[in-house]
């Protein structure tokens, strides 16, 4: 199934490269996303580059970064650190179009580098009058490949500037699912 998806994606990508390009845009944005634990919601700044190939077909790339320091979810006293470098390749199709405004849906591969320092095990013991906390941490450094699904509302503010609001999620075998809510400002430099 993965091979079929990659072959279809590659053919779509090659087809789009040969198509007449009508618009190129670059911009910056911020996403509000969940990490692998349900109580860790973070902001992730990102850079976007987008090409429009015809009236309704778009391909964009998005690169983001997260550096999050929090506490473990059980005792709230042991520090945990999470870092992510994220790259998404997003082909999308404009389901609705009005002048230079679009409602787009799409799916594409996500590549996330994960560098986590998380608590694996906690043990409490009472040694009168002190409480002793012993814990083990697990460090993970790996690249995860997954799938992102999303929808976007792309509104042209003026001729060269657009605001894009997006909602989606990415799913990975090892990391799990991450919901993403974002806003981006794009500049059209045709």
C-alpha positions as CSV (number, residue, x, y, z in Angstrom):
1,X,0.0,0.0,0.0
2,X,2.8,2.4,0.9
3,X,4.6,1.7,-2.4
4,X,1.4,2.4,-4.4
5,X,0.9,5.6,-2.5
6,X,4.5,6.7,-3.2
7,X,4.3,5.8,-6.9
8,X,1.0,7.8,-7.3
9,X,2.5,10.7,-5.4
10,X,5.7,10.7,-7.6
11,X,3.6,10.6,-10.8
12,X,1.5,13.5,-9.6
13,X,4.6,15.4,-8.7
14,X,6.2,14.8,-12.1
15,X,3.0,15.8,-13.9
16,X,2.8,19.0,-11.9
17,X,6.4,19.9,-12.7
18,X,5.6,19.8,-16.4
19,X,2.4,21.8,-16.0
20,X,2.3,25.5,-16.7
21,X,3.0,27.3,-13.4
22,X,0.8,30.3,-12.8
23,X,1.7,31.4,-9.3
24,X,4.5,31.0,-6.6
25,X,4.1,32.1,-3.0
26,X,6.2,32.1,0.1
27,X,5.3,32.9,3.6
28,X,5.5,32.3,7.3
29,X,3.0,30.9,9.8
30,X,2.4,29.4,13.1
31,X,0.8,26.1,14.0
32,X,-0.8,25.0,17.3
33,X,-0.2,21.2,17.5
34,X,-0.4,18.3,19.8
35,X,2.6,16.2,20.6
36,X,2.5,12.5,21.4
37,X,1.1,13.0,24.8
38,X,-2.5,14.4,25.0
39,X,-1.7,17.2,27.4
40,X,1.2,18.7,25.5
41,X,0.0,21.4,23.0
42,X,2.7,23.6,21.5
43,X,3.2,26.4,19.0
44,X,5.4,25.7,16.0
45,X,6.7,28.5,13.7
46,X,7.0,27.5,10.1
47,X,8.1,28.6,6.6
48,X,5.9,27.8,3.6
49,X,6.5,27.7,-0.2
50,X,3.6,27.1,-2.5
51,X,3.2,26.6,-6.3
52,X,-0.1,26.8,-8.1
53,X,-0.2,24.8,-11.3
54,X,-3.6,25.6,-12.7
55,X,-6.8,27.1,-11.3
56,X,-7.3,24.4,-8.7
57,X,-4.1,22.4,-8.2
58,X,-1.5,23.4,-5.6
59,X,1.7,21.9,-4.1
60,X,3.2,23.4,-1.0
61,X,6.1,22.5,1.3
62,X,6.1,23.5,4.9
63,X,9.0,23.3,7.4
64,X,8.5,23.8,11.1
65,X,10.3,23.5,14.4
66,X,9.3,22.8,18.0
67,X,11.5,23.0,21.1
68,X,9.3,22.2,24.1
69,X,10.2,21.8,27.8
70,X,7.5,20.6,30.1
71,X,7.0,18.3,33.1
72,X,6.0,14.6,33.2
73,X,2.3,14.0,33.3
74,X,2.2,11.9,36.5
75,X,4.2,13.8,39.2
76,X,4.6,17.2,37.4
77,X,8.1,17.5,38.9
78,X,10.4,15.8,36.4
79,X,11.5,17.9,33.4
80,X,10.9,16.5,29.9
81,X,12.1,17.9,26.6
82,X,10.8,17.5,23.1
83,X,12.2,18.8,19.8
84,X,10.8,18.4,16.4
85,X,11.9,19.4,12.9
86,X,9.0,18.9,10.5
87,X,8.8,18.8,6.8
88,X,5.4,18.4,5.0
89,X,4.9,18.1,1.2
90,X,1.3,19.0,0.6
91,X,-0.5,18.5,-2.8
92,X,-4.0,20.0,-2.6
93,X,-7.0,20.5,-4.7
94,X,-9.3,23.6,-4.5
95,X,-12.8,22.2,-4.0
96,X,-14.3,25.6,-3.9
97,X,-13.0,28.7,-5.7
98,X,-14.2,32.3,-5.8
99,X,-11.9,34.8,-7.5
100,X,-8.6,34.4,-5.7
101,X,-10.1,32.7,-2.6
102,X,-10.0,28.9,-2.2
103,X,-11.2,26.1,0.0
104,X,-8.6,23.3,-0.4
105,X,-8.2,19.7,0.8
106,X,-5.2,17.6,0.5
107,X,-2.9,14.8,1.7
108,X,0.8,14.2,1.5
109,X,3.8,12.8,3.3
110,X,5.2,14.2,6.5
111,X,8.8,13.8,7.7
112,X,9.4,14.5,11.4
113,X,12.8,14.4,13.2
114,X,12.1,13.7,16.8
115,X,14.5,14.3,19.7
116,X,12.8,13.4,23.0
117,X,14.0,13.1,26.5
118,X,11.0,11.6,28.3
119,X,10.2,9.9,31.6
120,X,9.7,6.1,31.2
121,X,9.2,4.9,34.8
122,X,8.7,6.6,38.2
123,X,9.0,5.0,41.6
124,X,8.1,6.7,44.8
125,X,9.3,5.6,48.3
126,X,8.9,7.1,51.7
127,X,11.9,7.3,53.9
128,X,10.6,9.1,56.9
129,X,10.4,12.2,56.9
130,X,11.4,12.5,53.2
131,X,9.7,11.3,50.0
132,X,12.1,9.9,47.5
133,X,11.4,9.9,43.7
134,X,13.4,7.6,41.4
135,X,12.8,7.7,37.7
136,X,14.2,6.4,34.4
137,X,14.3,8.5,31.3
138,X,14.3,7.4,27.7
139,X,16.0,9.4,25.0
140,X,14.7,9.0,21.4
141,X,16.3,10.4,18.3
142,X,14.7,9.2,15.0
143,X,13.1,10.2,11.8
144,X,9.4,9.4,11.3
145,X,7.6,9.2,8.0
146,X,3.9,9.6,8.1
147,X,0.8,11.0,6.3
148,X,-0.8,14.4,6.8
149,X,-4.4,15.2,5.9
150,X,-5.7,18.7,6.0
151,X,-8.1,21.4,4.8
152,X,-7.3,25.0,4.2
153,X,-9.2,28.3,3.6
154,X,-7.0,30.6,1.4
155,X,-8.2,34.2,1.4
156,X,-6.6,36.9,-0.7
157,X,-6.4,40.1,1.4
158,X,-4.8,42.2,-1.4
159,X,-3.4,41.2,-4.8
160,X,-0.1,39.9,-3.5
161,X,-0.9,38.9,0.1
162,X,-3.1,35.9,1.2
163,X,-4.0,34.6,4.6
164,X,-4.4,30.8,4.9
165,X,-6.1,29.1,7.8
166,X,-5.6,25.3,8.1
167,X,-6.8,22.3,10.1
168,X,-5.4,18.8,9.8
169,X,-3.6,16.0,11.4
170,X,-0.5,13.9,10.8
171,X,-0.3,10.3,11.7
172,X,2.9,8.3,12.3
173,X,3.6,4.6,13.2
174,X,5.8,5.4,16.2
175,X,4.8,8.9,17.2
176,X,1.0,8.5,16.9
177,X,-1.4,11.2,15.6
178,X,-1.0,14.9,15.9
179,X,-3.7,17.4,15.4
180,X,-2.7,20.7,13.8
181,X,-4.4,24.1,13.7
182,X,-2.5,26.9,11.8
183,X,-2.5,30.3,10.2
184,X,-0.1,31.5,7.5
185,X,0.6,34.7,5.6
186,X,1.7,34.2,2.0
187,X,3.3,36.6,-0.5
188,X,2.8,36.1,-4.2
189,X,6.0,36.7,-6.1
190,X,4.9,35.3,-9.5
